[in-house]
Structure formats: structure tokens, C-alpha cells
Amino acid sequence: MNVKRLTSALLGLPIVILILIFGNKYIVDVVFAIISAMSLHEYFNACKSKAKPVIWLGYIASALIALIHIIPLEHAMTIVSVLIPSAITILFLQVILSNMQINLKDISITFFGICYIPLFLMFVPLIYGFENGKILIWIIFITAWGTDTAAYLTGKTMGKHKFSEISPNKTIEGCIGGVIGCVILMLIYTFIVNTYFNIQMSYTYITIISIVLSIVGQFGDFAASSIKRYVGIKDFSNLIPGHGGMLDRIDSLIFIAPFAYMLLNLL
């Protein structure tokens, strides 16, 4: 791991820990609305060589994350189900009003970005709002960053077989090592939670969750790489030295969040 990458991680991790431990759900909502807007900005900038995204609508979608816990939870899903067709209607209205200067490709890339980033990312503050959310939220971060670190180290030391041309540096050994490392870290996390926080979680169920979320997270990494390959860039930005942009840093977390929400609801 290079010095820039390690330094950025050491500086960024305490900030995340402080926000998640000492913040409340409203602060976390605002923080993730900002993270969503930054990530969407990087995505739209990356796609400008291929399309003309309807940027303002994406930013509104990101801003709505800040309102998640102001709106009663029982109405949240209803509002989301109204917003999605409304967004599609607005996008086609842009096509009509621009006299096809904005076309189907432009609004498709815009709508995909809204679903990919703000819609997926909103599940992080939703989990934080759960009972014991301040503890359960770490499932997302441990699986995302634990998988990433374990995959990186395994790939560097043992990787021989390339996984996909979409991300040439990733190996089959690294992907397997990422899952194993994630499971080990999650079992340690479960032991700590069960011992010190009196939340009895099944080790078997956590192992299953870890495997599923680790695989989903790695899929998210490949998904982001496929976007970068399509638009011809290495990183979404140079915001975080050694890591690239905000979207580069949270690409696996974005995919993990909605699946973690579903699995934790079962738990």
C-alpha cells in the first residue's frame, strides 16, 4: 500500500468514526447527502465526454437524503415511489423542452446516476436510524473496507489469475481473500458486539451476511471500474490522494448499503 493511500486512510478513518459515534441521525443524513452530491458530481463530470447529464436534478436527489429522518419512516418508501416516476417525467420534459438537444442517452445516464448513487447511498443513514443503528452501521463499513483491504493484500502477495479485463489489477485470489478477510473481521466484530453491547447476533447468520455483502461489494467495485473504462478515465477525481475520488472510495459501499438494509431487516 503506497504512502499516499495509507496517509489518506489514516486521516479519513478517524473523521468517519467521530461522525458515526458522536453524531446523530440528522447529522449523518446531512453528511451522506454531501457525500452523495460529491460522488454524483464526479460521475457527471466523468460522463460529460459521452453525454449531457441533467445535473441539477441529480443534486436535488442527493439533497433529499438530508431529509430522510425528517420524513416519518412509514411515508419514506411511498415518497420514494412517487419521486422515481416524477424524475423520469421531468427528464423527458427536458428532452421535449430542449427540442431534442437533450436526448435519450443524456437522460438515461442521468437517471442511472440518480439510482446508482443517491438512491443506493440513502440506505446508509436509514440503517443508522435503526434501533442500535450506531452499532449495526459498522457492518457496512467493515464489509466494504475490510474486503477492499484483504483483497488488496491477498492480491499483492498471492494473486496470479486475473479476474476480468474490466479491472486488470484484480485477481481471483484477491477476490477470494477479500471474502475470507471480511468474514474474519465480521466474526471479530460480532464477538465484540455480543460481549460488550448485549446484542446477541448469530455467528452463522453474520457469516452468511459477510459472504453476501463482500461479494456484492466487490461487484460494486467492478461496476465502478466498468463506468471508468467506458468514459476512459483511471479515477473519478484526485480528491483523496492514493484513492482517487469520493466515488472511487465508496464504490463498494454504495452497493453494499441496500443489501445490508434488506438483510438486517431479516435479522
SEDO-949591 format. One record per residue (C-alpha): residue number from 1; residue in three letters; x, y, z. Coordinates in nm, 2 decimals, padded with zeros to 4 digits, m for minus. Example, Ala and Ser with C-alpha at 12.3 -4.5 7.8 and 13.67 -1.06 7.14 Angstrom:
2
SITE   pos   code        x        y        z
SITE     1    ALA    01.23   m00.45    00.78
SITE     2    SER    01.37   m00.11    00.71
end
This chain:
267
SITE   pos   code        x        y        z
SITE     1    MET    00.00    00.00    00.00
SITE     2    ASN    00.16    00.33   m00.11
SITE     3    VAL    00.23    00.61    00.14
SITE     4    LYS   m00.04    00.85   m00.01
SITE     5    ARG   m00.30    00.58    00.02
SITE     6    LEU   m00.21    00.49    00.38
SITE     7    THR   m00.19    00.85    00.49
SITE     8    SER   m00.53    00.93    00.34
SITE     9    ALA   m00.68    00.63    00.51
SITE    10    LEU   m00.53    00.72    00.85
SITE    11    LEU   m00.66    01.08    00.82
SITE    12    GLY   m01.00    00.98    00.69
SITE    13    LEU   m01.09    00.69    00.92
SITE    14    PRO   m01.09    00.90    01.25
SITE    15    ILE   m01.33    01.15    01.08
SITE    16    VAL   m01.57    00.87    00.98
SITE    17    ILE   m01.55    00.72    01.33
SITE    18    LEU   m01.62    01.05    01.51
SITE    19    ILE   m01.92    01.13    01.29
SITE    20    LEU   m02.08    00.78    01.33
SITE    21    ILE   m02.01    00.76    01.70
SITE    22    PHE   m02.08    01.11    01.82
SITE    23    GLY   m02.32    01.24    01.55
SITE    24    ASN   m02.69    01.18    01.55
SITE    25    LYS   m02.91    01.06    01.26
SITE    26    TYR   m02.98    01.41    01.13
SITE    27    ILE   m02.60    01.49    01.11
SITE    28    VAL   m02.54    01.16    00.94
SITE    29    ASP   m02.82    01.24    00.69
SITE    30    VAL   m02.66    01.57    00.60
SITE    31    VAL   m02.31    01.42    00.58
SITE    32    PHE   m02.43    01.15    00.34
SITE    33    ALA   m02.63    01.40    00.13
SITE    34    ILE   m02.30    01.59    00.09
SITE    35    ILE   m02.11    01.27    00.01
SITE    36    SER   m02.38    01.18   m00.25
SITE    37    ALA   m02.36    01.52   m00.41
SITE    38    MET   m01.98    01.50   m00.43
SITE    39    SER   m01.99    01.15   m00.58
SITE    40    LEU   m02.26    01.24   m00.83
SITE    41    HIS   m02.06    01.55   m00.93
SITE    42    GLU   m01.77    01.32   m01.01
SITE    43    TYR   m01.99    01.08   m01.20
SITE    44    PHE   m02.15    01.36   m01.41
SITE    45    ASN   m01.80    01.50   m01.48
SITE    46    ALA   m01.68    01.16   m01.60
SITE    47    CYS   m01.99    01.11   m01.82
SITE    48    LYS   m01.96    01.46   m01.99
SITE    49    SER   m01.75    01.31   m02.27
SITE    50    LYS   m02.03    01.07   m02.36
SITE    51    ALA   m02.35    01.27   m02.27
SITE    52    LYS   m02.50    01.59   m02.13
SITE    53    PRO   m02.64    01.49   m01.79
SITE    54    VAL   m02.93    01.68   m01.63
SITE    55    ILE   m02.71    01.78   m01.34
SITE    56    TRP   m02.95    01.99   m01.14
SITE    57    LEU   m03.19    01.70   m01.09
SITE    58    GLY   m02.91    01.48   m00.96
SITE    59    TYR   m02.82    01.73   m00.70
SITE    60    ILE   m03.18    01.77   m00.58
SITE    61    ALA   m03.19    01.39   m00.55
SITE    62    SER   m02.88    01.40   m00.33
SITE    63    ALA   m03.01    01.68   m00.12
SITE    64    LEU   m03.32    01.47   m00.04
SITE    65    ILE   m03.10    01.23    00.16
SITE    66    ALA   m03.07    01.51    00.42
SITE    67    LEU   m03.45    01.48    00.48
SITE    68    ILE   m03.47    01.11    00.54
SITE    69    HIS   m03.53    01.12    00.91
SITE    70    ILE   m03.74    01.44    00.90
SITE    71    ILE   m04.00    01.25    00.70
SITE    72    PRO   m04.17    00.97    00.90
SITE    73    LEU   m04.03    00.63    00.80
SITE    74    GLU   m04.37    00.49    00.72
SITE    75    HIS   m04.41    00.75    00.45
SITE    76    ALA   m04.05    00.74    00.32
SITE    77    MET   m04.09    00.45    00.08
SITE    78    THR   m04.42    00.60   m00.06
SITE    79    ILE   m04.24    00.93   m00.13
SITE    80    VAL   m03.95    00.74   m00.30
SITE    81    SER   m04.20    00.55   m00.52
SITE    82    VAL   m04.35    00.89   m00.62
SITE    83    LEU   m04.02    01.06   m00.68
SITE    84    ILE   m03.89    00.80   m00.92
SITE    85    PRO   m04.17    00.84   m01.18
SITE    86    SER   m04.16    01.21   m01.12
SITE    87    ALA   m03.78    01.21   m01.20
SITE    88    ILE   m03.85    01.02   m01.53
SITE    89    THR   m04.12    01.26   m01.62
SITE    90    ILE   m03.90    01.56   m01.55
SITE    91    LEU   m03.62    01.41   m01.76
SITE    92    PHE   m03.84    01.35   m02.06
SITE    93    LEU   m03.98    01.71   m02.02
SITE    94    GLN   m03.62    01.82   m02.06
SITE    95    VAL   m03.59    01.63   m02.39
SITE    96    ILE   m03.91    01.80   m02.51
SITE    97    LEU   m03.83    02.15   m02.40
SITE    98    SER   m03.48    02.13   m02.54
SITE    99    ASN   m03.61    02.02   m02.87
SITE   100    MET   m03.40    01.70   m02.85
SITE   101    GLN   m03.08    01.89   m02.77
SITE   102    ILE   m03.10    01.67   m02.46
SITE   103    ASN   m03.17    01.32   m02.58
SITE   104    LEU   m03.25    00.97   m02.45
SITE   105    LYS   m02.88    00.88   m02.38
SITE   106    ASP   m02.84    01.20   m02.17
SITE   107    ILE   m03.14    01.13   m01.95
SITE   108    SER   m03.06    00.76   m01.93
SITE   109    ILE   m02.72    00.84   m01.79
SITE   110    THR   m02.87    01.10   m01.56
SITE   111    PHE   m03.14    00.86   m01.42
SITE   112    PHE   m02.89    00.58   m01.39
SITE   113    GLY   m02.66    00.81   m01.18
SITE   114    ILE   m02.95    00.91   m00.95
SITE   115    CYS   m03.04    00.54   m00.89
SITE   116    TYR   m02.67    00.43   m00.86
SITE   117    ILE   m02.56    00.70   m00.61
SITE   118    PRO   m02.83    00.89   m00.41
SITE   119    LEU   m03.09    00.60   m00.42
SITE   120    PHE   m02.84    00.33   m00.31
SITE   121    LEU   m02.65    00.56   m00.07
SITE   122    MET   m02.96    00.66    00.12
SITE   123    PHE   m02.97    00.32    00.28
SITE   124    VAL   m02.67    00.41    00.49
SITE   125    PRO   m02.85    00.67    00.70
SITE   126    LEU   m03.16    00.45    00.70
SITE   127    ILE   m02.96    00.18    00.88
SITE   128    TYR   m02.81    00.44    01.11
SITE   129    GLY   m03.16    00.52    01.21
SITE   130    PHE   m03.24    00.16    01.32
SITE   131    GLU   m03.26    00.07    01.68
SITE   132    ASN   m02.89    00.00    01.77
SITE   133    GLY   m02.81    00.17    01.44
SITE   134    LYS   m02.48    00.32    01.57
SITE   135    ILE   m02.36   m00.04    01.62
SITE   136    LEU   m02.52   m00.20    01.31
SITE   137    ILE   m02.39    00.07    01.07
SITE   138    TRP   m02.04   m00.07    01.11
SITE   139    ILE   m02.15   m00.39    00.92
SITE   140    ILE   m02.14   m00.17    00.60
SITE   141    PHE   m01.80   m00.02    00.67
SITE   142    ILE   m01.63   m00.34    00.79
SITE   143    THR   m01.75   m00.54    00.49
SITE   144    ALA   m01.67   m00.26    00.24
SITE   145    TRP   m01.33   m00.16    00.37
SITE   146    GLY   m01.23   m00.50    00.52
SITE   147    THR   m01.30   m00.67    00.19
SITE   148    ASP   m01.11   m00.40    00.00
SITE   149    THR   m00.80   m00.42    00.23
SITE   150    ALA   m00.80   m00.80    00.24
SITE   151    ALA   m00.84   m00.83   m00.13
SITE   152    TYR   m00.56   m00.58   m00.20
SITE   153    LEU   m00.32   m00.75    00.04
SITE   154    THR   m00.41   m01.10   m00.09
SITE   155    GLY   m00.39   m00.99   m00.45
SITE   156    LYS   m00.05   m00.83   m00.40
SITE   157    THR    00.11   m01.13   m00.22
SITE   158    MET   m00.07   m01.43   m00.38
SITE   159    GLY   m00.26   m01.30   m00.69
SITE   160    LYS   m00.18   m01.49   m01.01
SITE   161    HIS   m00.50   m01.53   m01.21
SITE   162    LYS   m00.66   m01.22   m01.35
SITE   163    PHE   m01.04   m01.19   m01.28
SITE   164    SER   m01.16   m00.95   m01.55
SITE   165    GLU   m01.02   m00.71   m01.81
SITE   166    ILE   m01.26   m00.45   m01.66
SITE   167    SER   m01.02   m00.42   m01.37
SITE   168    PRO   m00.69   m00.58   m01.48
SITE   169    ASN   m00.52   m00.54   m01.14
SITE   170    LYS   m00.78   m00.76   m00.96
SITE   171    THR   m00.72   m01.13   m00.93
SITE   172    ILE   m00.93   m01.43   m00.84
SITE   173    GLU   m00.71   m01.49   m00.54
SITE   174    GLY   m00.76   m01.13   m00.43
SITE   175    CYS   m01.14   m01.16   m00.46
SITE   176    ILE   m01.14   m01.48   m00.25
SITE   177    GLY   m00.90   m01.33    00.00
SITE   178    GLY   m01.13   m01.03    00.03
SITE   179    VAL   m01.43   m01.25    00.12
SITE   180    ILE   m01.23   m01.45    00.38
SITE   181    GLY   m01.08   m01.14    00.54
SITE   182    CYS   m01.43   m00.98    00.55
SITE   183    VAL   m01.57   m01.29    00.73
SITE   184    ILE   m01.29   m01.29    00.99
SITE   185    LEU   m01.33   m00.92    01.06
SITE   186    MET   m01.71   m00.96    01.09
SITE   187    LEU   m01.68   m01.25    01.33
SITE   188    ILE   m01.45   m01.04    01.55
SITE   189    TYR   m01.70   m00.76    01.53
SITE   190    THR   m01.98   m00.99    01.63
SITE   191    PHE   m01.79   m01.12    01.92
SITE   192    ILE   m01.72   m00.77    02.05
SITE   193    VAL   m02.09   m00.67    02.00
SITE   194    ASN   m02.23   m00.98    02.17
SITE   195    THR   m01.98   m00.95    02.46
SITE   196    TYR   m01.99   m00.58    02.53
SITE   197    PHE   m02.31   m00.44    02.39
SITE   198    ASN   m02.56   m00.71    02.48
SITE   199    ILE   m02.68   m00.76    02.12
SITE   200    GLN   m02.69   m01.13    02.06
SITE   201    MET   m02.62   m01.18    01.69
SITE   202    SER   m02.60   m01.53    01.53
SITE   203    TYR   m02.24   m01.61    01.42
SITE   204    THR   m02.39   m01.83    01.14
SITE   205    TYR   m02.61   m01.55    01.01
SITE   206    ILE   m02.33   m01.29    01.03
SITE   207    THR   m02.10   m01.53    00.84
SITE   208    ILE   m02.37   m01.56    00.56
SITE   209    ILE   m02.43   m01.18    00.56
SITE   210    SER   m02.05   m01.12    00.54
SITE   211    ILE   m02.01   m01.35    00.24
SITE   212    VAL   m02.31   m01.20    00.06
SITE   213    LEU   m02.21   m00.84    00.13
SITE   214    SER   m01.84   m00.90    00.05
SITE   215    ILE   m01.93   m01.04   m00.29
SITE   216    VAL   m02.18   m00.76   m00.36
SITE   217    GLY   m01.92   m00.50   m00.25
SITE   218    GLN   m01.66   m00.64   m00.50
SITE   219    PHE   m01.93   m00.64   m00.77
SITE   220    GLY   m01.98   m00.27   m00.69
SITE   221    ASP   m01.60   m00.21   m00.74
SITE   222    PHE   m01.62   m00.38   m01.08
SITE   223    ALA   m01.93   m00.18   m01.17
SITE   224    ALA   m01.75    00.15   m01.10
SITE   225    SER   m01.45    00.02   m01.30
SITE   226    SER   m01.68   m00.05   m01.59
SITE   227    ILE   m01.80    00.31   m01.59
SITE   228    LYS   m01.44    00.44   m01.58
SITE   229    ARG   m01.34    00.21   m01.86
SITE   230    TYR   m01.64    00.33   m02.07
SITE   231    VAL   m01.56    00.70   m02.03
SITE   232    GLY   m01.18    00.64   m02.05
SITE   233    ILE   m01.06    00.76   m01.70
SITE   234    LYS   m00.84    00.60   m01.43
SITE   235    ASP   m01.01    00.77   m01.13
SITE   236    PHE   m01.33    00.97   m01.09
SITE   237    SER   m01.12    01.26   m00.94
SITE   238    ASN   m00.80    01.32   m00.74
SITE   239    LEU   m00.99    01.44   m00.43
SITE   240    ILE   m00.83    01.17   m00.20
SITE   241    PRO   m00.46    01.12   m00.26
SITE   242    GLY   m00.39    00.75   m00.33
SITE   243    HIS   m00.76    00.66   m00.35
SITE   244    GLY   m00.89    00.88   m00.63
SITE   245    GLY   m01.23    01.05   m00.59
SITE   246    MET   m01.51    01.02   m00.34
SITE   247    LEU   m01.69    00.77   m00.57
SITE   248    ASP   m01.37    00.56   m00.60
SITE   249    ARG   m01.36    00.54   m00.22
SITE   250    ILE   m01.73    00.44   m00.17
SITE   251    ASP   m01.80    00.24   m00.49
SITE   252    SER   m01.83   m00.09   m00.30
SITE   253    LEU   m02.01    00.07    00.00
SITE   254    ILE   m02.28    00.20   m00.24
SITE   255    PHE   m02.37   m00.15   m00.35
SITE   256    ILE   m02.35   m00.30    00.00
SITE   257    ALA   m02.58   m00.05    00.17
SITE   258    PRO   m02.92   m00.16    00.02
SITE   259    PHE   m02.84   m00.53    00.05
SITE   260    ALA   m02.73   m00.47    00.41
SITE   261    TYR   m03.06   m00.29    00.48
SITE   262    MET   m03.26   m00.59    00.35
SITE   263    LEU   m03.05   m00.85    00.54
SITE   264    LEU   m03.06   m00.65    00.86
SITE   265    ASN   m03.43   m00.62    00.84
SITE   266    LEU   m03.44   m01.00    00.83
SITE   267    LEU   m03.21   m01.01    01.13
end
